[in-house]
C-alpha cells in the first residue's frame, strides 16, 4: 500500500509498504480521509517528540520509521466474528488504544489510560491507505454525513473534551485565547454544551476573529483591545503562543478558572502568587475520550456548517510534505485533510 512514512524531522516519504495485518481482535480500515494537526507539524519541524523512532514504545511495541496520522476516518474492510462493525461500515477514529481495565479506564478517562498508545503517534496511523486497530478505537459515521465533514470529527472531539474539562456554567463570562482551529472547535463545543455563556475570543488575526463571530463568539478582540476588559470567570488558552497562558491568568477573576489547551513550544513562566492569592483554579486537558466525544462531534458536524468555516482543503497524500511546510509557516488557518487514494 502507499503510505507517508516518517523517518526524521523534515523527512516524510511516500513509500510502498505492506498492508497492515490485523490482530484477531482488530478491524482493518481503508482510510478515506486523514487530517493534519499541530502535533504532526511539531513532529515535522523538531521531532521525533512522540514518534518512537529509536526507543521501543512501552505499550504499542513500535520502534523505527512510522506512518503518522491520528485524525482519520475510513471504511471497514475486514472484521473479526462478533465485531460491532460490519464490513462496509464507515468509521471515525479517536486513534486511542486503551486497555479498558486500569483504574483510569474504570473512571472513563480512557485518554489517560495507564497503557495508552495512539495510532499515528506511537503506532502506525492514518496517513496511509489502510490502518488496523481495535473496534473500541472507532465510532460509526452517520450514513448521510459527507466524508469531508466527517473528517473533522477527531479534532472537534478534542475541542469537546476541552469544553467539558472547562466546566463552564450558565452565565459565565468566558475568554477563549486563540482563534485557530482548536480554539474554534472549543468555541463551538462551549456553545453546544452551555448555550448561555458570554464568550469573548482574542487573537492577533482579524480574519480568524471574523470567523469566530460567525461561529458564535459574542465579542472578539486583539490582545491590545482586551487590555482593559473586565475579568473573566473562565479563561481558556488555546493557542500555545508564548506568554498567553500567563495573560489568561491575569485576565481571570478572583475565584475563577483557567484551562490550558494549547501546547507551548517549551517551559513557561506563570504568576503563581496570583493563582494562589486569587484562588484561581488551573486545569489542563489532553486529547479526547473516544466513546464520549466522537459521537457528539459527529452530531455537531451533521447539524452545522462548521466544515464550511474550518476545512481549508482536501489534498492528495503525495502533498503531505509541502502541506506540512505551509502549516509550519502559518500559511494555512483551517484544517487540511489528506486523501490516501490520491
Secondary structure, 3 states (H helix, E strand, C coil): CEEEEEEECCEEEEEECCCCCCCCCEEEEEEEEEEECHHHHHHHHHCCCCCCCCCCCCCCCCCCCEECCCEEEEEEEECCCCCCCCCCCEEEECCEECCCCCHHHHCCCHHHCCCCEEECCCECCCCECEEEEEHHHEEECCCCCCHHHHCCHHHHHHHHHHHHHHCCCCCCEEEEECCCHHHHHHHHHHHHHCCCCEEEEECCCHHHHHHHHHHCCCEEECCCCCCCCCCEEEEEECCCCCCHHHHHHHCEEEEEEEEECCCCCCCCCCCHHHHHHCCCEEEECCCCCHHHHHHHHHHHHHHCCHHHHHEEEEEEHHHHHHHHHHHHCCCCCCEEEEECCC
